[in-house]
Amino acid sequence: MTLKSMKPLTRAPLLHVSVQESLRAYIDDNGLAPGTLLPAEGELATQLGVSRNSLREGIKALESLGVLETRRGVGIFVKAFSFEPLLDNLAYGLGGALRQIEEVLEIRRTLEVGLIGKTIDVIGEEDIAELRATVNRMRAHAERGETFAEDDQLFHRLLFRCQDNETLVRLIDVFWLAFYKASDFVNLENADPMATWRDHAAIVDAIEAKDLEEARRRLDRHYEGIARVIANNKTSSKVGGTHEKTV
């Protein structure tokens, strides 16, 4: 009779990982809101049955994830949720890999083109006016040969703000910031800011006219332009750029 081999033992998680899990559970079980002060280090270490060093390792790891915040001389606080730590890690993870940047861009493209119809159905005059003002600022920057990354991000947020879907707006921010932070590593340059301004202005024109097919076409065309920027940089990019992007 042939016996099956024994399965290898699963290693117990590292102590600092167990500390992280316990701290997360403590926050969840007690429904602690952002800004809540946790018990002192000594008390937490005693409750967990670990050394202060092990506790601090776990706390530092949760700080890097944006779960906790240590204020020197004050204490340890629950931190308000933010995508920023995840985005920072995502950007470094992507590094100079243009293939991954293309994938992030494709997610942005699919999300926005697919949901623009609801925006056309519900958008009001105030949001359209803000979109116009944002586009006008883009034009002023473009005419001076300046970048306008902040207005570009705001534009894409404004496109979908009227849907009252906070998760959607956060996702749009995630993919926008992930693309822009990652593209910094490969020096993705927009050679024609005026063309970028015209793309955005045409999108607003289509939305104001309630022309769904044109809005989708203009958004899709906008992303085709960004894809060309990536393609043009595939053979010439170098890791380590710090330029601001507006594409």
Contacts in CASP RR format, 6 or more apart in sequence:
PFRMAT RR
TARGET T0000
AUTHOR 0000-0000-0000
METHOD contacts of the structure
MODEL  1
MTLKSMKPLTRAPLLHVSVQESLRAYIDDNGLAPGTLLPAEGELATQLGV
SRNSLREGIKALESLGVLETRRGVGIFVKAFSFEPLLDNLAYGLGGALRQ
IEEVLEIRRTLEVGLIGKTIDVIGEEDIAELRATVNRMRAHAERGETFAE
DDQLFHRLLFRCQDNETLVRLIDVFWLAFYKASDFVNLENADPMATWRDH
AAIVDAIEAKDLEEARRRLDRHYEGIARVIANNKTSSKVGGTHEKTV
13 21 0 8 1.000
15 50 0 8 1.000
15 54 0 8 1.000
15 57 0 8 1.000
16 54 0 8 1.000
16 57 0 8 1.000
16 58 0 8 1.000
16 61 0 8 1.000
17 58 0 8 1.000
17 61 0 8 1.000
19 48 0 8 1.000
19 50 0 8 1.000
19 54 0 8 1.000
19 55 0 8 1.000
19 57 0 8 1.000
19 58 0 8 1.000
19 59 0 8 1.000
20 58 0 8 1.000
20 61 0 8 1.000
20 62 0 8 1.000
22 48 0 8 1.000
23 38 0 8 1.000
23 44 0 8 1.000
23 58 0 8 1.000
23 59 0 8 1.000
23 62 0 8 1.000
23 67 0 8 1.000
23 68 0 8 1.000
24 62 0 8 1.000
24 67 0 8 1.000
26 32 0 8 1.000
26 38 0 8 1.000
27 67 0 8 1.000
27 78 0 8 1.000
32 38 0 8 1.000
32 78 0 8 1.000
33 78 0 8 1.000
34 77 0 8 1.000
34 78 0 8 1.000
34 79 0 8 1.000
34 80 0 8 1.000
34 81 0 8 1.000
35 69 0 8 1.000
35 77 0 8 1.000
35 78 0 8 1.000
35 79 0 8 1.000
35 80 0 8 1.000
36 77 0 8 1.000
36 78 0 8 1.000
37 74 0 8 1.000
37 75 0 8 1.000
37 76 0 8 1.000
37 77 0 8 1.000
38 44 0 8 1.000
38 68 0 8 1.000
38 75 0 8 1.000
38 76 0 8 1.000
38 77 0 8 1.000
38 78 0 8 1.000
39 47 0 8 1.000
40 75 0 8 1.000
41 52 0 8 1.000
41 55 0 8 1.000
41 56 0 8 1.000
41 76 0 8 1.000
42 52 0 8 1.000
42 55 0 8 1.000
44 55 0 8 1.000
44 76 0 8 1.000
45 51 0 8 1.000
45 52 0 8 1.000
45 54 0 8 1.000
45 55 0 8 1.000
48 55 0 8 1.000
59 68 0 8 1.000
59 70 0 8 1.000
59 76 0 8 1.000
62 68 0 8 1.000
63 69 0 8 1.000
63 70 0 8 1.000
63 79 0 8 1.000
64 85 0 8 1.000
65 85 0 8 1.000
65 86 0 8 1.000
66 79 0 8 1.000
66 81 0 8 1.000
66 82 0 8 1.000
66 84 0 8 1.000
66 85 0 8 1.000
67 78 0 8 1.000
67 79 0 8 1.000
68 76 0 8 1.000
68 77 0 8 1.000
68 78 0 8 1.000
68 79 0 8 1.000
69 76 0 8 1.000
69 77 0 8 1.000
69 78 0 8 1.000
69 79 0 8 1.000
70 76 0 8 1.000
70 77 0 8 1.000
71 77 0 8 1.000
83 170 0 8 1.000
83 173 0 8 1.000
83 174 0 8 1.000
83 177 0 8 1.000
86 174 0 8 1.000
87 174 0 8 1.000
87 177 0 8 1.000
87 178 0 8 1.000
87 181 0 8 1.000
88 181 0 8 1.000
90 178 0 8 1.000
90 181 0 8 1.000
90 182 0 8 1.000
91 178 0 8 1.000
91 181 0 8 1.000
91 182 0 8 1.000
91 184 0 8 1.000
91 185 0 8 1.000
93 182 0 8 1.000
94 100 0 8 1.000
94 101 0 8 1.000
94 104 0 8 1.000
94 178 0 8 1.000
94 182 0 8 1.000
94 185 0 8 1.000
95 182 0 8 1.000
95 185 0 8 1.000
95 186 0 8 1.000
95 239 0 8 1.000
96 182 0 8 1.000
96 185 0 8 1.000
96 186 0 8 1.000
96 237 0 8 1.000
96 239 0 8 1.000
98 186 0 8 1.000
98 230 0 8 1.000
98 233 0 8 1.000
98 234 0 8 1.000
98 237 0 8 1.000
100 182 0 8 1.000
101 179 0 8 1.000
101 182 0 8 1.000
101 183 0 8 1.000
101 186 0 8 1.000
101 188 0 8 1.000
101 230 0 8 1.000
102 227 0 8 1.000
102 230 0 8 1.000
104 175 0 8 1.000
104 178 0 8 1.000
104 179 0 8 1.000
104 182 0 8 1.000
105 179 0 8 1.000
105 223 0 8 1.000
105 226 0 8 1.000
105 227 0 8 1.000
105 230 0 8 1.000
107 175 0 8 1.000
108 172 0 8 1.000
108 175 0 8 1.000
108 176 0 8 1.000
108 179 0 8 1.000
108 223 0 8 1.000
109 219 0 8 1.000
109 220 0 8 1.000
109 223 0 8 1.000
111 168 0 8 1.000
111 171 0 8 1.000
111 172 0 8 1.000
111 175 0 8 1.000
112 156 0 8 1.000
112 159 0 8 1.000
112 160 0 8 1.000
112 172 0 8 1.000
112 219 0 8 1.000
112 223 0 8 1.000
113 216 0 8 1.000
113 219 0 8 1.000
113 220 0 8 1.000
113 223 0 8 1.000
114 216 0 8 1.000
115 160 0 8 1.000
115 163 0 8 1.000
115 168 0 8 1.000
116 159 0 8 1.000
116 207 0 8 1.000
116 212 0 8 1.000
116 215 0 8 1.000
116 216 0 8 1.000
116 219 0 8 1.000
117 212 0 8 1.000
117 215 0 8 1.000
117 216 0 8 1.000
118 163 0 8 1.000
119 159 0 8 1.000
119 160 0 8 1.000
119 162 0 8 1.000
119 163 0 8 1.000
119 207 0 8 1.000
120 207 0 8 1.000
120 210 0 8 1.000
120 211 0 8 1.000
120 212 0 8 1.000
120 215 0 8 1.000
122 162 0 8 1.000
122 163 0 8 1.000
123 162 0 8 1.000
123 207 0 8 1.000
124 162 0 8 1.000
127 158 0 8 1.000
127 161 0 8 1.000
127 162 0 8 1.000
128 204 0 8 1.000
128 207 0 8 1.000
128 208 0 8 1.000
130 158 0 8 1.000
131 155 0 8 1.000
131 158 0 8 1.000
131 159 0 8 1.000
131 204 0 8 1.000
131 207 0 8 1.000
132 204 0 8 1.000
134 151 0 8 1.000
134 154 0 8 1.000
134 155 0 8 1.000
134 158 0 8 1.000
134 200 0 8 1.000
135 155 0 8 1.000
135 197 0 8 1.000
135 200 0 8 1.000
135 201 0 8 1.000
135 204 0 8 1.000
137 148 0 8 1.000
137 151 0 8 1.000
138 148 0 8 1.000
138 151 0 8 1.000
138 152 0 8 1.000
138 155 0 8 1.000
138 193 0 8 1.000
138 196 0 8 1.000
138 197 0 8 1.000
138 200 0 8 1.000
138 246 0 8 1.000
139 194 0 8 1.000
139 197 0 8 1.000
139 201 0 8 1.000
141 147 0 8 1.000
141 148 0 8 1.000
141 151 0 8 1.000
141 193 0 8 1.000
141 246 0 8 1.000
142 148 0 8 1.000
142 193 0 8 1.000
142 194 0 8 1.000
142 196 0 8 1.000
142 197 0 8 1.000
143 194 0 8 1.000
145 193 0 8 1.000
146 193 0 8 1.000
147 190 0 8 1.000
147 193 0 8 1.000
147 243 0 8 1.000
147 244 0 8 1.000
147 245 0 8 1.000
147 246 0 8 1.000
148 193 0 8 1.000
148 246 0 8 1.000
149 180 0 8 1.000
149 244 0 8 1.000
149 245 0 8 1.000
149 246 0 8 1.000
151 246 0 8 1.000
152 196 0 8 1.000
152 200 0 8 1.000
152 246 0 8 1.000
152 247 0 8 1.000
153 173 0 8 1.000
153 176 0 8 1.000
153 177 0 8 1.000
153 180 0 8 1.000
155 200 0 8 1.000
156 172 0 8 1.000
156 176 0 8 1.000
157 169 0 8 1.000
157 172 0 8 1.000
157 173 0 8 1.000
159 203 0 8 1.000
159 207 0 8 1.000
160 168 0 8 1.000
160 169 0 8 1.000
160 172 0 8 1.000
161 169 0 8 1.000
180 245 0 8 1.000
183 245 0 8 1.000
183 247 0 8 1.000
184 240 0 8 1.000
184 241 0 8 1.000
184 242 0 8 1.000
184 243 0 8 1.000
184 245 0 8 1.000
185 239 0 8 1.000
185 240 0 8 1.000
185 241 0 8 1.000
186 233 0 8 1.000
186 237 0 8 1.000
186 238 0 8 1.000
186 239 0 8 1.000
186 240 0 8 1.000
186 241 0 8 1.000
187 233 0 8 1.000
187 237 0 8 1.000
187 238 0 8 1.000
187 240 0 8 1.000
187 241 0 8 1.000
187 243 0 8 1.000
188 229 0 8 1.000
188 230 0 8 1.000
188 233 0 8 1.000
188 237 0 8 1.000
188 245 0 8 1.000
188 247 0 8 1.000
189 229 0 8 1.000
189 233 0 8 1.000
189 243 0 8 1.000
189 245 0 8 1.000
190 196 0 8 1.000
190 229 0 8 1.000
190 245 0 8 1.000
190 246 0 8 1.000
190 247 0 8 1.000
191 229 0 8 1.000
193 246 0 8 1.000
196 246 0 8 1.000
196 247 0 8 1.000
199 218 0 8 1.000
199 221 0 8 1.000
199 222 0 8 1.000
199 225 0 8 1.000
200 222 0 8 1.000
202 218 0 8 1.000
203 215 0 8 1.000
203 218 0 8 1.000
203 219 0 8 1.000
203 222 0 8 1.000
205 214 0 8 1.000
206 214 0 8 1.000
206 215 0 8 1.000
206 217 0 8 1.000
206 218 0 8 1.000
207 215 0 8 1.000
225 247 0 8 1.000
226 247 0 8 1.000
229 247 0 8 1.000
END
